[in-house]
Amino acid sequence: MQRTLFWLIALSLPLLLFLLLEGAVRLLFPAQSLPLFKPYPANPAYLVTETQIVKRYFPTGAAVPRVELEPSFVLAQKPANGIRLVVQGGSTAAGYPYGMGAALAGMLEQRLRRTFPERPVEVVNTALSAVNSYTLLDFADEIIALKPDAVLIYAGHNEYLGLLGVGSNYLAARSPRLSRWLLSLRQLRSFQLLEQGYLQLRPPAQLSGNSRTFMAQVARDKAIALDSPTYQAGLTQFQANMSRLLARYRAAGIPVYLSTIASNLADQPPFQSEPLTAQQQQQLLQLSQLREPAAQQALAAALQQTAATTGHALLHYQLGQWYRQQQQFAEAKVQFIQAREHDLLRFRAPLAINEQIKALAEDYGAVLVDTEAAFVANSPGGLIGRNLMLEHLHPNVQGYFLLADSFYRALYQRSAFGVWPGPVPAELAWQERPLTPAEEYAGYLRILQLTSDYPFKATATAVTFPTPNDLSQQLALLHVQGKLDWLSMQNRLAEHYHQQRNGDMLLKTLLIIADALPHDGKANLQAAQILLQAGRKAAAKHYLQRALLTDPIPELAQQLMQQLD
């Protein structure tokens, strides 16, 4: 007994000493906390997401990419009859390049609020550009603390070239287990100080100028071959982190809606591939000129064999284009998929990621939302291309609406939140989509910026924006150039619509502002007033209830609420 006690004390002493050291370090060298959700100083009724959350993954003084989480507000106390969802994912889930109005959270909240006008609806966004399954897993406990009715996940493209991706310049460690361990250690103040000291002794190399896009800075491994060790490491990382994430939500009793992911197959050439040989170029030219079907098919089959044998991404892609021109869409799809599979620069997730997503949903009891199938069904010939995509994987506005619609339909089919009064038709939801023309045009300008740099161009090229044609485009240009903030852009649009007596667009714009600023009494009172003018009393009551949570409470909001009650 004494011997056992001796060994227990001996083993406990190092741990005790370390805890004392960590406590002393925290007292002497306090660090700025970076919780995912923090109290909002201007209105204590709300929490707000930490815009600089990405700094959590880097030691102080390290080069941090310019990636921010768009502010999302959530009530500190969940209403008894409220509906609360949390969205996780990367840039697509976050609505890039349009912002929150196109994001899954923005599109879905607008439609759910129309569906349940008598209930408070919160769809909280935690998605941000460049992150992958490590960040999703890291956020899990803080999301669980919000007590959401469900978690919605659209993710998988950033396992190779995102933050902490296996081929990224921002890699924590080669092993998923070691990466998770390092992320846990970074919560210790003593470890943070050790990292800072190391960085002072050996400053990190600067990657690229601040004017470069994230895509231009992130790629370390630019030739990740199909089935190579690095390729397999990306799949292993995604499987391990997502398994832990889904297990954690299942243990907390929180339903998860897990989506397949889509990318541009038909109109995005491989980013990195062996060039076509002179013989292959000649054969492709000959194929385009042949008119005899048997000769066409024979040559196409020979080229397919060459592409399959060599793993030639660009040859697969050119064959896909030929089959597409022949309206042989099934054959074209096979070739386009192989072009993506053999693309050495892995900014698009391979087919295996969607296979993992489907298996994970089944293994952990998550609801599978097959967004990719919805994109296929809404694409000519079943080939996802520029009809729904802006570049390699970010949807256009129609694509973002389809993404949100896929989740909306899944929630409706599962009777989430109890009895539904009736689903909001897609036509009405599209008409009321929470985006102004200025935001849509700003997204177009951001894509011009993105595609002017690597990997769309070999080197960065200067961007020349088109001359604006109207006020919306003028405001969007100023906003993208950093000369006009988002709120000022929307307020100027609202003034314009008011002057033009455009009631529908004024209503939309004021609702967008109020939903972005739920803590703002004036903005929510304005939204309530215009909804009352439109005869939408239930919706107006929601915005009045928000206004009543502000300090000072607008007197008119109290009067209007008394009239409604």
Backbone torsions as a table, in degrees:
resi	resn	phi	psi	omega
1	MET	NA	-45.9	178.7
2	GLN	-63.8	-37.2	179.7
3	ARG	-64.9	-41.8	178.3
4	THR	-63.2	-43.8	179.1
5	LEU	-62.0	-39.3	179.0
6	PHE	-60.8	-45.8	-178.4
7	TRP	-68.6	-35.2	176.7
8	LEU	-63.1	-42.6	178.8
9	ILE	-66.4	-43.1	-178.9
10	ALA	-61.7	-40.0	-179.7
11	LEU	-75.5	-27.9	-177.7
12	SER	-80.1	-26.8	-175.9
13	LEU	-58.1	-47.5	178.8
14	PRO	-59.4	-40.4	179.3
15	LEU	-65.3	-42.0	179.2
16	LEU	-63.1	-43.6	179.2
17	LEU	-63.0	-39.9	179.0
18	PHE	-65.4	-41.2	179.0
19	LEU	-63.8	-39.5	176.6
20	LEU	-64.3	-41.6	178.1
21	LEU	-63.0	-45.5	-179.7
22	GLU	-62.2	-41.0	178.0
23	GLY	-63.5	-41.4	179.5
24	ALA	-66.4	-41.5	179.8
25	VAL	-63.3	-41.1	179.4
26	ARG	-63.7	-35.5	179.0
27	LEU	-72.7	-41.7	-175.3
28	LEU	-81.8	-33.4	-176.8
29	PHE	-129.9	69.7	-178.1
30	PRO	-63.8	145.6	178.9
31	ALA	-114.4	154.3	176.7
32	GLN	-70.9	127.3	-179.5
33	SER	-77.2	144.6	178.4
34	LEU	-127.4	68.7	174.0
35	PRO	-72.2	153.8	178.1
36	LEU	-64.8	-40.4	178.1
37	PHE	-119.5	132.9	-179.3
38	LYS	-134.4	153.6	178.4
39	PRO	-59.1	141.5	178.4
40	TYR	-91.5	114.1	-171.9
41	PRO	-59.2	-35.3	-175.7
42	ALA	-74.5	-18.0	179.5
43	ASN	-154.5	100.9	-175.2
44	PRO	-65.9	-7.7	176.4
45	ALA	-71.5	-12.9	-173.6
46	TYR	-121.1	151.7	163.3
47	LEU	-104.7	155.9	178.5
48	VAL	-135.8	146.7	179.3
49	THR	-72.1	149.6	179.4
50	GLU	-79.8	113.3	-176.1
51	THR	-65.9	-29.7	-177.5
52	GLN	-97.3	28.9	-174.1
53	ILE	-59.4	-25.6	-178.1
54	VAL	-63.2	-23.1	178.6
55	LYS	-65.4	-16.8	177.3
56	ARG	-58.9	-26.1	-173.1
57	TYR	-99.1	9.4	-178.6
58	PHE	-136.0	141.0	175.1
59	PRO	-67.7	153.9	177.9
60	THR	-59.3	129.7	-178.9
61	GLY	97.4	-11.9	179.2
62	ALA	-78.6	157.2	176.0
63	ALA	-69.4	119.6	-177.9
64	VAL	-112.5	129.7	178.7
65	PRO	-65.2	154.1	-179.3
66	ARG	-80.7	77.0	-179.4
67	VAL	-127.8	124.8	-178.4
68	GLU	-127.4	148.2	173.9
69	LEU	-89.1	123.4	-179.6
70	GLU	-65.2	135.2	-177.1
71	PRO	-57.7	134.2	177.0
72	SER	-133.8	128.1	-175.8
73	PHE	-100.0	143.7	178.3
74	VAL	-144.3	141.2	179.7
75	LEU	-62.1	136.2	179.7
76	ALA	-63.6	-34.1	176.0
77	GLN	-113.2	117.7	-179.4
78	LYS	-67.2	127.8	178.4
79	PRO	-61.0	147.6	-176.2
80	ALA	-59.6	-39.2	-179.7
81	ASN	-102.8	17.6	-174.9
82	GLY	-78.3	159.4	172.6
83	ILE	-113.2	121.7	-178.0
84	ARG	-130.3	120.4	176.3
85	LEU	-120.2	152.9	175.5
86	VAL	-126.3	132.8	-179.9
87	VAL	-102.5	133.6	174.0
88	GLN	-123.1	148.4	176.6
89	GLY	155.2	-164.5	-178.1
90	GLY	-104.2	-146.5	-171.9
91	SER	-65.2	-33.0	178.8
92	THR	-68.0	-45.9	176.7
93	ALA	-61.0	-28.1	-179.7
94	ALA	-83.6	-6.9	174.9
95	GLY	88.6	16.7	178.2
96	TYR	-60.4	137.3	6.4
97	PRO	-99.7	12.8	-172.2
98	TYR	-89.9	-29.3	-176.6
99	GLY	103.8	-163.8	-168.9
100	MET	-62.2	-31.0	-178.9
101	GLY	-62.4	-31.6	178.0
102	ALA	-92.0	-15.6	-178.0
103	ALA	-61.5	156.3	177.5
104	LEU	-54.6	-41.9	180.0
105	ALA	-62.7	-45.0	-177.4
106	GLY	-67.8	-49.0	-179.3
107	MET	-62.1	-43.0	-174.5
108	LEU	-73.4	-39.2	179.7
109	GLU	-62.3	-42.4	179.8
110	GLN	-58.8	-43.4	-176.1
111	ARG	-76.1	-37.4	178.2
112	LEU	-67.9	-34.6	178.3
113	ARG	-67.0	-34.7	174.7
114	ARG	-65.9	-35.3	-178.1
115	THR	-73.5	-39.6	-176.5
116	PHE	-120.8	70.2	-175.1
117	PRO	-65.6	-19.8	-177.4
118	GLU	-91.5	-2.4	-175.8
119	ARG	-122.2	141.1	174.9
120	PRO	-66.7	128.8	-179.1
121	VAL	-117.7	127.2	175.7
122	GLU	-129.2	119.4	171.7
123	VAL	-114.3	105.8	-168.7
124	VAL	-94.3	126.6	-179.3
125	ASN	-92.4	127.3	169.8
126	THR	-122.5	9.6	180.0
127	ALA	-80.1	144.1	175.7
128	LEU	-153.4	159.5	-174.2
129	SER	-60.7	145.9	165.9
130	ALA	80.0	-11.5	-175.2
131	VAL	-83.8	162.0	179.5
132	ASN	-133.8	-156.3	-171.4
133	SER	-64.8	-23.4	175.9
134	TYR	-62.6	-44.9	-179.4
135	THR	-68.1	-40.2	177.5
136	LEU	-57.1	-46.3	-179.9
137	LEU	-66.0	-39.3	-179.2
138	ASP	-63.7	-33.1	-178.7
139	PHE	-79.7	-12.6	-165.7
140	ALA	-56.1	-49.8	-175.0
141	ASP	-64.3	-37.9	179.2
142	GLU	-69.6	-32.2	175.9
143	ILE	-70.7	-41.9	178.0
144	ILE	-58.9	-37.0	-179.8
145	ALA	-62.9	-22.7	177.6
146	LEU	-75.8	-12.7	-178.4
147	LYS	57.5	54.8	-179.9
148	PRO	-72.7	155.7	175.3
149	ASP	-76.5	-21.4	175.6
150	ALA	-168.5	158.5	173.8
151	VAL	-115.9	133.1	-178.5
152	LEU	-112.2	127.3	-174.2
153	ILE	-125.2	126.0	170.7
154	TYR	-130.3	101.8	-173.7
155	ALA	-159.7	159.4	176.0
156	GLY	145.3	-13.1	-177.0
157	HIS	-79.9	-17.7	-169.4
158	ASN	-105.3	18.5	-177.7
159	GLU	-71.9	-22.3	-178.8
160	TYR	-98.9	-47.8	-172.1
161	LEU	-125.1	32.5	171.6
162	GLY	-104.2	-174.6	174.4
163	LEU	-60.2	127.8	-177.5
164	LEU	68.7	14.9	176.3
165	GLY	-71.7	157.1	-173.1
166	VAL	-69.3	-21.4	178.0
167	GLY	-112.3	19.5	-171.3
168	SER	-95.8	152.8	169.5
169	ASN	-67.8	-18.7	-179.6
170	TYR	-104.3	55.5	-177.2
171	LEU	-94.2	133.5	177.9
172	ALA	-82.3	-50.0	-179.2
173	ALA	-160.1	162.4	-177.5
174	ARG	-73.6	-24.9	-176.7
175	SER	-103.8	134.8	175.7
176	PRO	-56.6	-40.6	-179.9
177	ARG	-63.9	-43.7	179.5
178	LEU	-67.8	-37.1	177.6
179	SER	-62.3	-44.8	179.0
180	ARG	-64.2	-36.7	178.9
181	TRP	-65.2	-43.1	178.6
182	LEU	-64.6	-39.5	177.6
183	LEU	-62.8	-36.7	177.0
184	SER	-68.4	-41.7	179.8
185	LEU	-63.1	-31.4	-178.4
186	ARG	-66.5	-11.1	174.7
187	GLN	-79.2	-13.2	178.8
188	LEU	-87.7	131.4	-178.9
189	ARG	-66.6	-34.5	179.2
190	SER	-64.5	-38.3	178.5
191	PHE	-69.7	-37.2	177.9
192	GLN	-60.1	-42.8	-179.8
193	LEU	-66.7	-37.0	176.9
194	LEU	-62.5	-42.5	178.8
195	GLU	-63.8	-42.5	179.6
196	GLN	-62.8	-41.0	177.7
197	GLY	-63.5	-39.9	179.3
198	TYR	-64.3	-41.1	-179.9
199	LEU	-66.3	-32.0	177.3
200	GLN	-69.3	-34.3	178.6
201	LEU	-77.1	-36.3	-178.3
202	ARG	-133.8	82.1	-179.1
203	PRO	-58.9	139.0	179.2
204	PRO	-68.9	150.1	176.3
205	ALA	-69.0	139.3	176.7
206	GLN	-75.1	136.2	-173.3
207	LEU	-82.7	-59.1	-177.7
208	SER	-153.5	168.2	177.4
209	GLY	-65.9	156.1	-178.4
210	ASN	-65.2	-17.7	-179.5
211	SER	-78.1	-13.8	-179.4
212	ARG	-76.1	153.0	176.6
213	THR	-73.4	162.6	178.0
214	PHE	-60.8	-40.4	-179.3
215	MET	-60.1	-33.1	-179.8
216	ALA	-72.9	-21.7	-175.4
217	GLN	-98.6	-25.0	-163.4
218	VAL	-82.2	-31.9	-167.8
219	ALA	-76.0	116.4	171.1
220	ARG	-96.3	-50.7	177.2
221	ASP	-93.3	109.4	-175.8
222	LYS	-104.0	11.7	179.2
223	ALA	-146.5	73.1	179.7
224	ILE	-96.8	99.2	-175.7
225	ALA	-73.9	150.7	176.8
226	LEU	-56.8	131.0	178.0
227	ASP	69.7	9.0	175.5
228	SER	-72.0	166.5	178.0
229	PRO	-56.3	-40.3	179.6
230	THR	-67.9	-39.3	175.9
231	TYR	-58.9	-48.0	179.7
232	GLN	-64.6	-33.8	179.3
233	ALA	-63.4	-37.0	177.4
234	GLY	-63.2	-42.2	178.3
235	LEU	-66.4	-41.5	179.3
236	THR	-62.3	-42.3	179.2
237	GLN	-60.9	-48.0	-178.5
238	PHE	-63.3	-44.8	-179.1
239	GLN	-62.3	-45.5	-177.2
240	ALA	-65.8	-47.4	-177.0
241	ASN	-70.0	-42.4	-179.0
242	MET	-68.7	-34.2	176.4
243	SER	-61.8	-44.9	178.7
244	ARG	-65.5	-40.5	-179.6
245	LEU	-62.4	-50.4	-177.2
246	LEU	-67.2	-35.6	176.6
247	ALA	-63.7	-37.6	-179.9
248	ARG	-66.7	-43.0	178.5
249	TYR	-67.9	-38.7	178.4
250	ARG	-62.5	-41.7	178.7
251	ALA	-63.5	-30.9	179.7
252	ALA	-85.5	-3.0	179.6
253	GLY	73.0	27.5	-178.5
254	ILE	-103.8	120.2	177.9
255	PRO	-63.9	146.7	178.8
256	VAL	-124.5	133.4	173.5
257	TYR	-109.4	110.1	-172.5
258	LEU	-110.2	124.6	-172.8
259	SER	-104.9	145.7	164.2
260	THR	-69.6	161.5	-176.7
261	ILE	-118.2	150.6	-176.8
262	ALA	-116.9	154.6	173.6
263	SER	-146.4	166.3	-177.6
264	ASN	-78.4	110.4	178.7
265	LEU	-93.0	-46.6	-166.4
266	ALA	-80.8	-25.3	-173.1
267	ASP	-124.7	17.1	176.1
268	GLN	-121.9	103.8	176.1
269	PRO	-62.7	158.6	175.9
270	PRO	-57.3	139.7	178.2
271	PHE	-71.0	-35.7	-176.0
272	GLN	-140.1	120.1	-178.0
273	SER	-155.7	158.5	169.3
274	GLU	-62.1	140.4	177.8
275	PRO	-69.2	158.1	176.2
276	LEU	-70.1	138.2	175.3
277	THR	-75.2	164.9	178.0
278	ALA	-59.8	-37.6	179.7
279	GLN	-66.7	-42.0	179.3
280	GLN	-65.4	-39.6	176.8
281	GLN	-62.3	-40.7	179.5
282	GLN	-66.3	-40.3	179.9
283	GLN	-66.8	-39.6	177.7
284	LEU	-65.1	-38.7	176.8
285	LEU	-64.5	-42.6	178.4
286	GLN	-63.0	-39.6	179.4
287	LEU	-61.2	-39.8	-179.1
288	SER	-70.6	-19.9	-176.6
289	GLN	-98.0	-18.3	-179.9
290	LEU	-66.9	145.4	178.9
291	ARG	-120.7	-15.8	-178.9
292	GLU	-84.3	117.2	-173.3
293	PRO	-54.4	-42.7	-177.5
294	ALA	-63.8	-41.4	179.2
295	ALA	-67.3	-38.3	177.7
296	GLN	-60.1	-50.0	-175.7
297	GLN	-66.2	-35.0	179.2
298	ALA	-65.9	-45.6	179.5
299	LEU	-67.8	-40.5	178.5
300	ALA	-62.0	-40.0	179.3
301	ALA	-65.0	-39.1	178.8
302	ALA	-65.0	-41.6	178.2
303	LEU	-67.2	-37.5	175.5
304	GLN	-59.4	-43.3	-180.0
305	GLN	-62.5	-41.0	178.6
306	THR	-63.4	-45.7	-178.9
307	ALA	-63.4	-42.7	-178.6
308	ALA	-67.8	-38.5	-178.2
309	THR	-68.5	-39.0	-175.2
310	THR	-96.2	-8.8	-175.5
311	GLY	62.9	41.5	-172.9
312	HIS	-88.6	102.0	-174.1
313	ALA	-61.9	-46.1	-175.8
314	LEU	-67.2	-36.3	177.5
315	LEU	-66.4	-41.8	174.1
316	HIS	-56.9	-44.2	-176.9
317	TYR	-65.0	-43.7	179.4
318	GLN	-65.4	-36.5	175.2
319	LEU	-64.9	-40.3	176.5
320	GLY	-58.7	-39.6	178.7
321	GLN	-66.3	-37.1	179.1
322	TRP	-65.9	-47.3	178.4
323	TYR	-60.8	-36.8	178.5
324	ARG	-63.1	-42.6	177.9
325	GLN	-64.0	-31.6	178.0
326	GLN	-81.2	-1.1	-176.2
327	GLN	60.3	29.0	171.8
328	GLN	-96.7	76.3	-166.3
329	PHE	-70.3	-33.5	179.0
330	ALA	-64.0	-44.5	178.4
331	GLU	-66.0	-38.7	178.5
332	ALA	-61.3	-42.2	-178.4
333	LYS	-62.3	-41.2	178.2
334	VAL	-58.1	-45.1	-178.4
335	GLN	-69.0	-40.1	179.3
336	PHE	-65.0	-39.3	178.1
337	ILE	-63.3	-43.1	179.0
338	GLN	-65.6	-33.5	176.3
339	ALA	-61.9	-42.7	177.3
340	ARG	-68.2	-40.0	-178.6
341	GLU	-61.7	-35.2	-176.4
342	HIS	-98.7	4.5	173.9
343	ASP	-65.7	118.5	-173.1
344	LEU	-74.1	-23.9	-179.7
345	LEU	-98.1	102.4	-162.6
346	ARG	-92.0	68.2	170.7
347	PHE	-83.7	-15.4	174.5
348	ARG	-109.2	137.7	179.8
349	ALA	-67.4	142.1	175.6
350	PRO	-74.6	170.3	179.8
351	LEU	-55.7	-33.9	-175.9
352	ALA	-61.5	-29.7	179.2
353	ILE	-63.6	-44.2	177.4
354	ASN	-66.3	-34.1	175.5
355	GLU	-64.0	-39.6	176.5
356	GLN	-65.0	-41.8	-179.3
357	ILE	-59.5	-44.1	180.0
358	LYS	-65.0	-40.7	178.6
359	ALA	-68.7	-39.5	178.8
360	LEU	-63.0	-42.1	179.0
361	ALA	-59.9	-42.8	179.6
362	GLU	-68.5	-43.3	-175.9
363	ASP	-66.9	-33.1	-173.6
364	TYR	-112.1	12.7	175.0
365	GLY	69.0	24.8	176.1
366	ALA	-82.5	155.5	175.5
367	VAL	-83.2	122.5	179.0
368	LEU	-82.6	124.2	174.5
369	VAL	-107.3	109.7	-173.7
370	ASP	-89.9	74.3	-179.8
371	THR	-64.1	-38.1	179.6
372	GLU	-59.0	-41.7	178.9
373	ALA	-63.6	-36.3	177.8
374	ALA	-65.7	-39.6	177.3
375	PHE	-65.5	-40.9	178.5
376	VAL	-61.8	-45.1	-177.6
377	ALA	-65.0	-23.2	-178.2
378	ASN	-106.4	20.7	179.5
379	SER	-119.4	140.8	178.3
380	PRO	-57.1	126.1	-179.7
381	GLY	68.8	9.6	-178.1
382	GLY	72.5	18.4	-177.8
383	LEU	-108.2	109.7	-178.9
384	ILE	-69.7	123.9	-178.1
385	GLY	-148.6	-148.9	-174.7
386	ARG	-70.7	-6.7	174.4
387	ASN	-63.5	-28.7	180.0
388	LEU	-126.0	-8.9	-175.0
389	MET	-118.8	145.0	177.7
390	LEU	-85.9	-37.6	177.6
391	GLU	-148.6	-122.9	-172.3
392	HIS	-77.7	-30.5	-177.5
393	LEU	-154.6	-8.8	-179.7
394	HIS	-87.2	127.1	-178.9
395	PRO	-70.1	157.5	166.7
396	ASN	-81.0	-174.1	-175.5
397	VAL	-61.6	-40.8	177.9
398	GLN	-62.5	-39.3	178.3
399	GLY	-65.9	-41.2	177.6
400	TYR	-64.5	-38.2	177.1
401	PHE	-62.8	-40.8	179.9
402	LEU	-65.0	-38.1	176.6
403	LEU	-60.8	-49.3	179.4
404	ALA	-65.1	-38.0	179.1
405	ASP	-62.3	-36.5	178.6
406	SER	-62.8	-43.0	177.3
407	PHE	-69.4	-40.3	179.9
408	TYR	-59.4	-45.0	-180.0
409	ARG	-64.6	-38.9	178.9
410	ALA	-64.6	-42.2	177.8
411	LEU	-63.1	-41.9	179.5
412	TYR	-65.3	-44.5	-178.7
413	GLN	-64.3	-29.2	179.2
414	ARG	-90.8	2.7	-177.3
415	SER	51.2	42.4	175.6
416	ALA	-59.7	143.0	178.0
417	PHE	71.4	14.2	178.1
418	GLY	93.1	-149.1	-175.2
419	VAL	-73.9	130.8	176.6
420	TRP	-93.1	132.2	175.9
421	PRO	-61.7	-23.1	-176.7
422	GLY	146.2	135.1	-177.8
423	PRO	-68.8	148.0	175.9
424	VAL	-78.5	125.2	-179.4
425	PRO	-57.9	146.2	-179.3
426	ALA	-59.6	-35.9	-178.7
427	GLU	-61.9	-42.3	179.5
428	LEU	-70.0	-41.5	179.6
429	ALA	-62.9	-38.6	177.6
430	TRP	-64.9	-43.5	179.7
431	GLN	-61.0	-35.3	-177.2
432	GLU	-98.0	14.2	-177.7
433	ARG	-51.5	138.6	-171.4
434	PRO	-83.2	57.4	177.4
435	LEU	-136.1	134.6	173.5
436	THR	-89.7	159.7	176.1
437	PRO	-56.0	-33.5	179.1
438	ALA	-64.7	-40.3	178.4
439	GLU	-66.2	-39.2	179.4
440	GLU	-65.4	-41.0	179.5
441	TYR	-70.3	-35.4	176.0
442	ALA	-60.8	-37.3	176.3
443	GLY	-62.4	-41.5	177.0
444	TYR	-59.5	-43.0	-179.6
445	LEU	-66.8	-37.9	179.2
446	ARG	-65.5	-34.5	177.3
447	ILE	-68.4	-35.0	173.4
448	LEU	-59.4	-40.6	177.9
449	GLN	-66.0	-47.1	-177.2
450	LEU	-60.3	-45.3	-173.8
451	THR	-82.7	2.6	175.4
452	SER	-89.5	0.3	-175.2
453	ASP	-129.4	175.9	177.9
454	TYR	-59.5	139.9	8.1
455	PRO	-95.5	6.3	179.4
456	PHE	-75.1	-28.4	174.3
457	LYS	-126.2	149.1	-179.9
458	ALA	-62.2	-38.5	175.9
459	THR	-135.0	159.4	-178.6
460	ALA	-63.3	137.8	177.5
461	THR	-122.2	152.5	179.8
462	ALA	-67.2	141.9	179.7
463	VAL	-99.4	129.6	173.9
464	THR	-112.6	112.4	-178.9
465	PHE	-79.3	146.1	176.5
466	PRO	-64.5	156.7	175.3
467	THR	-71.3	128.0	-178.2
468	PRO	-62.0	145.2	-179.0
469	ASN	-101.7	-18.3	-178.2
470	ASP	-152.5	-177.4	-176.5
471	LEU	-63.5	-41.2	-179.7
472	SER	-58.7	-44.4	179.9
473	GLN	-69.4	-35.7	176.9
474	GLN	-62.0	-46.3	-179.6
475	LEU	-66.4	-39.5	178.9
476	ALA	-61.9	-43.1	179.7
477	LEU	-61.9	-45.3	178.1
478	LEU	-61.5	-38.8	-179.9
479	HIS	-65.3	-46.7	-179.1
480	VAL	-66.5	-33.0	178.0
481	GLN	-76.9	-3.3	179.6
482	GLY	80.7	15.8	-178.2
483	LYS	-98.3	-5.4	-178.0
484	LEU	-149.4	124.2	-179.6
485	ASP	-76.8	167.0	-173.9
486	TRP	-60.6	-45.5	-176.4
487	LEU	-65.7	-40.8	178.6
488	SER	-64.3	-38.7	177.3
489	MET	-60.0	-45.7	-177.8
490	GLN	-69.8	-38.6	178.6
491	ASN	-64.2	-39.6	178.5
492	ARG	-67.6	-34.7	174.7
493	LEU	-64.2	-44.0	-179.9
494	ALA	-60.2	-43.0	177.3
495	GLU	-60.0	-42.4	-179.9
496	HIS	-63.3	-45.6	-179.2
497	TYR	-65.8	-34.8	177.3
498	HIS	-64.6	-44.1	179.5
499	GLN	-64.8	-35.1	-179.5
500	GLN	-83.2	-1.5	-176.8
501	ARG	56.2	37.1	177.1
502	ASN	-94.0	87.1	-173.7
503	GLY	-63.4	-38.8	-177.9
504	ASP	-64.2	-46.5	-179.0
505	MET	-72.4	-31.8	175.2
506	LEU	-64.6	-44.0	177.7
507	LEU	-59.7	-48.5	-179.4
508	LYS	-58.7	-46.5	-175.8
509	THR	-65.4	-42.6	179.7
510	LEU	-66.5	-35.1	176.6
511	LEU	-67.5	-40.2	178.0
512	ILE	-60.8	-43.5	179.7
513	ILE	-64.1	-46.4	-178.2
514	ALA	-64.2	-38.2	-179.7
515	ASP	-71.1	-29.1	175.7
516	ALA	-75.1	-24.7	-176.0
517	LEU	-127.2	65.0	-176.9
518	PRO	-63.3	-19.3	-179.2
519	HIS	-84.4	-6.4	-174.0
520	ASP	-93.8	111.3	-176.2
521	GLY	-63.7	-42.2	-177.9
522	LYS	-64.4	-45.4	-178.6
523	ALA	-62.9	-40.0	-178.2
524	ASN	-75.6	-31.1	174.7
525	LEU	-66.0	-42.5	177.6
526	GLN	-60.3	-43.1	179.3
527	ALA	-62.7	-42.1	179.4
528	ALA	-62.9	-41.6	-178.6
529	GLN	-63.1	-43.7	-178.1
530	ILE	-73.2	-29.0	174.7
531	LEU	-68.2	-38.5	176.6
532	LEU	-63.5	-38.4	176.7
533	GLN	-63.1	-31.8	179.3
534	ALA	-84.6	-1.0	178.6
535	GLY	81.1	14.0	-178.5
536	ARG	-99.1	77.1	-172.6
537	LYS	-68.0	-41.3	-178.6
538	ALA	-63.0	-43.3	178.7
539	ALA	-66.4	-38.5	179.1
540	ALA	-62.4	-36.6	-179.5
541	LYS	-62.1	-36.6	178.2
542	HIS	-59.8	-45.2	-178.1
543	TYR	-72.5	-32.1	175.4
544	LEU	-66.9	-38.7	177.2
545	GLN	-62.0	-37.8	174.6
546	ARG	-62.7	-45.9	-178.5
547	ALA	-60.4	-32.6	-179.2
548	LEU	-72.5	-12.0	177.7
549	LEU	-89.3	-2.0	-177.0
550	THR	-92.3	164.9	179.4
551	ASP	-134.1	115.7	3.6
552	PRO	-79.3	155.2	179.2
553	ILE	-76.9	127.3	177.0
554	PRO	-60.4	127.1	-177.1
555	GLU	-60.3	-39.3	-179.9
556	LEU	-63.4	-33.9	178.4
557	ALA	-62.6	-40.7	177.3
558	GLN	-62.9	-43.2	-179.3
559	GLN	-63.9	-44.7	-179.4
560	LEU	-66.1	-37.8	179.1
561	MET	-66.1	-39.5	177.6
562	GLN	-62.8	-37.7	178.3
563	GLN	-66.0	-40.0	-179.6
564	LEU	-69.8	-35.8	-179.2
565	ASP	-74.6	NA	NA
